Amino acid sequence: MRGQDTQQAGMFSYLSPEERVPAAHPLRPLRQYVDTALIAVSPTLEQLYARTGRPSIAPEKLLRALLLQVLYSIRSERLLMEQLDYNLLFRWFVGLDLDAPVWDVTVFTKNRDRLLDGDVATVFFEQVLAHAKTHRLLSNEHFTVDGTLIEAWAGQKSFKKTAEPPAVPPPDDPGNPSVNFRGERRTNATHASTTDPEARLYKKAVGQEAKLCFLGHVLMENRHGLVVNTRLTPATGTAEREAAVALLDARATTRRITLGGDTNDDTHQFVQDLRALQITPHVAQHTTRRTSAIDGRTTRHPGYAVSQQKRKRVEEIFGWLKTVGLLRKVKLRGMQRVGWLFTFAAAVYHLVRIRNLVESAA
């Protein structure tokens, strides 16, 4: 018998969001990991709020909503609020009841800015990393370091001379004027972006387009390809090597470790700096334009070839952060806020990676 296409909506529902989400849904273990991490982050969150006044959005709900935004590549807060309004899965993950009103997008962004100004992302990242340690997923001997370009939320037209007087708006379109800078020498020493002054004009290789961007750096352990430290720096030619030393200094250890890297790290100064820190440099040899700083003392060991194979996994991290984690062209501005999002997105990547590793081992 054919069913009827009735359009009458039910007035009551007897199933809660907890019952509607399947027991095997991939978000369930992530919710458990996040809740455990938020318990440890609670003292840090407490310092960001006054003890009197009207209650704001619970910071735990804010962080869960931001995690969903990164995990599902939701490009704006307005779309995120729309999803929270009718998506039962999102409501369950954030912790909203079926009848709870969704926040206005302006209220959400103002409350989010409070988290951006605090050191919440680093504390949350460390708690997720501690969860990986409890499952014995981290190596403490073999690491890889690398950096990637993060395009700033600023256009080429905003890159203007710092001492230039304000120009008269052209008649064609004051909001998006036509600018001809052909033949003009544009450098970071004489120009700056009016949209994001902390962004730098940079290109990573000869022949590529120069963009206003930052450099995001990660320190990866080689056993399972998990990020153990992050850093965001201005985009310069030496930033990757300087950030590598800083990331390793932050992880001071008494045992000798190895560090993999690409050909950009094959410089005599960088190799000397690593050896002074009791770190064995397993960087790729640069043989096309200059003599390599890596000699037979390092390459003759089998571990060097293994490091060269493992170091390529860092590109999987960068690929996820850019295609899923909203970091191909970041919408936030300024070193502090972009660095916050970079660390938070790395923590979200960790959650997904830990869930997959734990389930595959079960």
C-alpha positions as CSV (number, residue, x, y, z in Angstrom):
1,M,0.0,0.0,0.0
2,R,1.3,3.4,-1.0
3,G,2.1,5.8,1.9
4,Q,0.6,9.2,2.1
5,D,2.7,12.3,1.6
6,T,1.4,14.1,4.7
7,Q,2.9,17.5,5.5
8,Q,1.6,17.8,9.0
9,A,4.6,18.3,11.4
10,G,4.7,16.5,14.7
11,M,4.2,18.6,17.8
12,F,6.3,16.6,20.2
13,S,9.4,14.5,20.0
14,Y,10.3,11.7,22.4
15,L,13.9,11.3,21.4
16,S,16.7,13.4,22.8
17,P,19.7,14.4,20.7
18,E,21.8,11.8,22.6
19,E,19.4,9.1,21.4
20,R,19.3,10.4,17.8
21,V,23.1,10.3,17.3
22,P,24.2,6.7,16.4
23,A,26.4,4.9,18.9
24,A,29.1,4.4,16.2
25,H,29.1,8.0,14.9
26,P,32.7,9.2,14.5
27,L,32.0,12.3,16.5
28,R,31.3,10.4,19.7
29,P,34.9,9.6,20.6
30,L,35.9,13.2,19.7
31,R,33.3,14.5,22.1
32,Q,34.7,12.3,24.8
33,Y,38.3,13.5,24.1
34,V,37.1,17.2,24.0
35,D,35.2,17.0,27.3
36,T,38.2,15.4,29.0
37,A,40.5,18.2,27.7
38,L,38.0,21.0,28.7
39,I,38.0,19.8,32.3
40,A,41.7,20.5,32.4
41,V,41.3,23.8,30.5
42,S,38.7,25.1,32.9
43,P,41.1,27.0,35.2
44,T,42.4,28.9,32.2
45,L,38.9,29.8,31.0
46,E,38.0,31.0,34.5
47,Q,40.7,33.7,34.4
48,L,39.1,35.2,31.3
49,Y,35.7,36.1,32.9
50,A,34.7,38.4,35.6
51,R,33.0,37.0,38.8
52,T,30.0,39.4,38.5
53,G,27.7,40.5,35.7
54,R,25.4,38.7,33.3
55,P,26.4,35.1,32.3
56,S,27.9,34.9,28.9
57,I,28.0,32.0,26.5
58,A,29.7,29.1,28.2
59,P,33.3,28.9,26.9
60,E,33.1,25.1,26.7
61,K,30.2,25.5,24.2
62,L,32.2,28.2,22.3
63,L,35.2,25.9,21.9
64,R,33.0,22.9,20.8
65,A,31.3,25.2,18.2
66,L,34.7,26.4,16.9
67,L,35.9,22.8,16.7
68,L,32.9,22.0,14.5
69,Q,33.7,25.0,12.4
70,V,37.2,23.7,11.7
71,L,36.2,20.0,11.4
72,Y,33.4,20.7,8.9
73,S,35.2,23.6,7.1
74,I,32.3,26.0,7.8
75,R,33.6,29.2,6.2
76,S,31.8,31.8,8.4
77,E,30.3,32.2,11.8
78,R,26.9,33.0,10.3
79,L,26.8,29.7,8.5
80,L,27.9,28.0,11.8
81,M,24.9,29.6,13.6
82,E,22.6,28.4,10.8
83,Q,23.9,24.9,11.2
84,L,23.4,25.0,15.0
85,D,19.9,26.1,14.5
86,Y,18.6,23.0,12.6
87,N,21.4,20.4,12.7
88,L,20.7,18.0,15.6
89,L,24.2,16.5,15.4
90,F,25.8,19.9,15.9
91,R,23.4,20.7,18.8
92,W,24.3,17.4,20.5
93,F,28.1,18.0,20.1
94,V,28.0,21.6,21.4
95,G,25.6,20.7,24.2
96,L,22.5,22.6,23.2
97,D,19.0,21.4,24.0
98,L,16.5,21.0,21.1
99,D,14.5,24.0,22.2
100,A,17.5,26.2,23.2
101,P,17.8,29.4,21.2
102,V,20.9,29.8,19.0
103,W,23.1,32.7,19.7
104,D,23.1,35.8,17.5
105,V,26.2,35.7,15.2
106,T,27.4,39.1,16.7
107,V,27.1,37.8,20.2
108,F,29.0,34.6,19.2
109,T,31.9,36.5,17.6
110,K,32.3,38.9,20.5
111,N,32.4,36.0,23.0
112,R,34.8,34.2,20.7
113,D,37.2,37.2,20.7
114,R,37.6,36.7,24.4
115,L,39.0,33.3,23.8
116,L,41.2,34.6,21.0
117,D,42.8,37.1,23.3
118,G,43.6,34.4,25.8
119,D,46.1,31.5,25.7
120,V,43.3,28.9,25.4
121,A,44.4,27.3,22.2
122,T,47.9,26.4,23.6
123,V,46.4,24.9,26.8
124,F,43.8,22.9,24.8
125,F,46.5,21.7,22.4
126,E,48.7,20.5,25.3
127,Q,45.7,18.6,26.9
128,V,45.0,16.9,23.6
129,L,48.7,16.0,23.3
130,A,48.6,14.6,26.9
131,H,45.8,12.3,25.7
132,A,48.0,11.0,22.9
133,K,50.7,10.3,25.5
134,T,48.4,8.2,27.6
135,H,47.8,6.0,24.6
136,R,51.6,5.8,24.0
137,L,51.3,7.3,20.5
138,L,54.3,9.7,20.7
139,S,57.9,9.2,19.9
140,N,60.5,11.0,22.0
141,E,63.5,10.3,19.8
142,H,62.7,11.1,16.1
143,F,61.1,14.3,14.9
144,T,60.5,16.4,11.7
145,V,60.2,20.2,11.4
146,D,58.7,22.1,8.5
147,G,56.8,25.3,7.6
148,T,54.0,26.3,5.3
149,L,52.6,29.5,3.9
150,I,49.3,30.8,5.4
151,E,47.8,33.4,3.2
152,A,46.7,36.5,5.1
153,W,43.2,38.0,4.8
154,A,44.6,41.0,2.8
155,G,44.8,41.8,-0.9
156,Q,47.7,43.2,-3.0
157,K,45.9,46.5,-3.2
158,S,46.3,47.0,0.5
159,F,50.1,46.7,0.2
160,K,51.1,50.4,0.1
161,K,54.1,52.6,0.9
162,T,54.3,53.3,4.6
163,A,55.3,57.0,4.0
164,E,52.8,57.6,1.2
165,P,50.2,60.4,1.7
166,P,46.6,59.3,1.5
167,A,45.5,59.2,-2.1
168,V,42.4,60.8,-3.4
169,P,39.8,58.1,-4.1
170,P,39.5,57.5,-7.9
171,P,36.2,58.1,-9.5
172,D,35.7,54.5,-10.8
173,D,35.0,52.7,-7.5
174,P,36.0,54.2,-4.2
175,G,35.3,50.9,-2.4
176,N,37.6,48.8,-4.7
177,P,39.7,51.3,-6.6
178,S,41.8,50.4,-9.6
179,V,45.5,50.3,-8.7
180,N,48.4,50.1,-11.1
181,F,51.7,49.1,-9.4
182,R,53.3,47.7,-12.5
183,G,57.1,48.4,-12.5
184,E,57.0,49.6,-8.9
185,R,59.5,48.0,-6.5
186,R,57.4,46.7,-3.6
187,T,59.3,45.3,-0.5
188,N,58.5,44.8,3.1
189,A,61.0,47.4,4.1
190,T,59.0,50.2,2.3
191,H,55.5,48.9,2.1
192,A,53.0,47.4,4.5
193,S,49.4,46.1,4.2
194,T,46.8,48.5,5.5
195,T,44.4,45.6,6.1
196,D,46.9,43.4,8.1
197,P,50.1,45.3,8.8
198,E,51.7,42.2,10.3
199,A,51.5,40.2,7.1
200,R,54.6,40.0,4.9
201,L,54.9,39.8,1.1
202,Y,56.7,36.5,0.5
203,K,57.1,33.7,-2.0
204,K,58.5,30.3,-1.1
205,A,60.1,29.5,-4.4
206,V,61.5,31.2,-7.5
207,G,58.8,31.7,-10.1
208,Q,55.9,31.6,-7.7
209,E,53.5,34.5,-7.0
210,A,54.4,36.6,-4.0
211,K,51.5,36.8,-1.5
212,L,50.8,38.6,1.8
213,C,51.1,35.7,4.3
214,F,52.5,34.2,7.5
215,L,54.6,31.1,8.0
216,G,53.1,28.3,10.2
217,H,55.6,25.8,11.6
218,V,55.1,22.4,13.2
219,L,57.3,19.9,15.0
220,M,56.1,16.4,14.2
221,E,57.1,13.1,15.9
222,N,57.9,10.5,13.3
223,R,56.1,7.4,14.8
224,H,52.5,8.3,14.0
225,G,52.9,11.8,12.4
226,L,51.4,13.8,15.3
227,V,52.2,17.4,15.9
228,V,54.0,18.1,19.2
229,N,54.5,21.8,18.9
230,T,53.4,24.7,16.7
231,R,54.6,28.3,16.0
232,L,53.5,31.1,13.7
233,T,56.1,33.7,12.5
234,P,56.4,36.5,10.0
235,A,57.2,35.2,6.5
236,T,61.0,35.6,6.0
237,G,63.6,33.5,4.2
238,T,65.2,32.4,7.5
239,A,62.0,31.9,9.5
240,E,61.8,28.2,9.1
241,R,65.2,27.5,10.5
242,E,64.8,30.0,13.3
243,A,61.4,28.5,14.3
244,A,62.9,25.0,14.2
245,V,65.5,26.0,16.8
246,A,62.8,27.7,18.9
247,L,60.5,24.7,18.8
248,L,63.3,22.4,19.8
249,D,64.4,24.7,22.7
250,A,60.8,24.5,24.0
251,R,61.1,20.7,24.1
252,A,64.4,20.5,26.0
253,T,65.4,16.9,26.5
254,T,68.4,15.1,28.0
255,R,68.5,12.4,25.4
256,R,69.8,12.7,21.9
257,I,67.2,13.0,19.2
258,T,67.1,13.2,15.4
259,L,65.4,16.0,13.4
260,G,64.3,15.6,9.8
261,G,64.0,18.6,7.4
262,D,63.9,19.6,3.8
263,T,66.7,21.0,1.6
264,N,66.0,24.5,2.9
265,D,67.4,23.4,6.2
266,D,70.7,22.2,4.7
267,T,72.9,25.2,5.7
268,H,76.1,25.0,7.8
269,Q,74.8,27.4,10.4
270,F,71.6,25.5,11.0
271,V,73.4,22.1,11.2
272,Q,75.9,23.6,13.7
273,D,73.0,24.9,15.8
274,L,71.4,21.5,15.9
275,R,74.6,19.7,16.9
276,A,75.2,22.3,19.6
277,L,71.7,21.2,21.0
278,Q,72.8,17.6,20.9
279,I,70.4,16.9,18.0
280,T,71.4,14.8,15.0
281,P,70.4,16.7,11.8
282,H,68.6,14.4,9.3
283,V,67.9,17.2,6.8
284,A,67.7,16.5,3.1
285,Q,71.0,17.1,1.2
286,H,71.1,20.1,-1.1
287,T,73.3,19.1,-4.0
288,T,72.2,21.3,-6.9
289,R,73.7,24.7,-6.0
290,R,76.1,24.3,-3.2
291,T,78.0,21.9,-1.0
292,S,75.8,20.0,1.5
293,A,76.4,20.5,5.2
294,I,75.3,16.9,5.7
295,D,78.2,14.5,5.2
296,G,78.9,10.8,5.5
297,R,78.9,10.9,9.3
298,T,75.1,11.2,9.1
299,T,74.1,9.6,5.8
300,R,75.8,6.3,6.4
301,H,73.4,5.4,9.2
302,P,70.2,3.6,8.2
303,G,68.2,5.9,10.4
304,Y,68.9,8.8,8.0
305,A,67.0,7.1,5.2
306,V,64.2,6.3,7.5
307,S,63.9,10.0,8.6
308,Q,63.9,11.1,4.9
309,Q,60.9,8.8,4.3
310,K,59.0,9.8,7.5
311,R,59.5,13.5,7.1
312,K,57.2,13.6,4.1
313,R,54.2,12.9,6.4
314,V,54.4,16.5,7.6
315,E,52.8,17.5,4.3
316,E,49.7,15.4,5.2
317,I,49.3,17.7,8.3
318,F,49.6,20.8,6.2
319,G,47.3,19.4,3.6
320,W,44.6,18.7,6.2
321,L,45.0,22.1,7.9
322,K,44.5,23.9,4.5
323,T,41.8,21.8,2.9
324,V,39.8,21.1,6.0
325,G,41.1,23.3,8.8
326,L,40.3,26.8,7.2
327,L,44.0,27.8,6.9
328,R,44.5,28.1,3.2
329,K,43.5,31.7,3.5
330,V,42.9,32.6,7.1
331,K,40.1,35.0,7.9
332,L,41.6,36.4,11.2
333,R,44.1,39.2,11.2
334,G,47.3,39.7,13.2
335,M,50.0,37.3,14.4
336,Q,48.3,36.6,17.7
337,R,44.9,35.6,16.3
338,V,46.2,33.7,13.3
339,G,48.7,31.9,15.6
340,W,45.7,31.0,17.9
341,L,43.8,29.5,15.0
342,F,46.8,27.6,13.7
343,T,47.4,25.9,17.1
344,F,43.7,25.2,17.6
345,A,43.4,23.6,14.1
346,A,46.4,21.5,14.9
347,A,44.7,20.3,18.1
348,V,41.6,19.4,16.0
349,Y,43.8,17.4,13.6
350,H,45.2,15.6,16.6
351,L,41.8,14.6,17.8
352,V,40.9,13.1,14.4
353,R,44.3,11.4,14.2
354,I,44.2,10.0,17.7
355,R,40.6,8.6,17.2
356,N,41.8,6.8,14.0
357,L,44.9,5.4,15.6
358,V,43.0,4.2,18.7
359,E,40.3,2.6,16.7
360,S,42.8,0.8,14.3
361,A,44.6,-0.6,17.3
362,A,41.4,-1.9,19.0
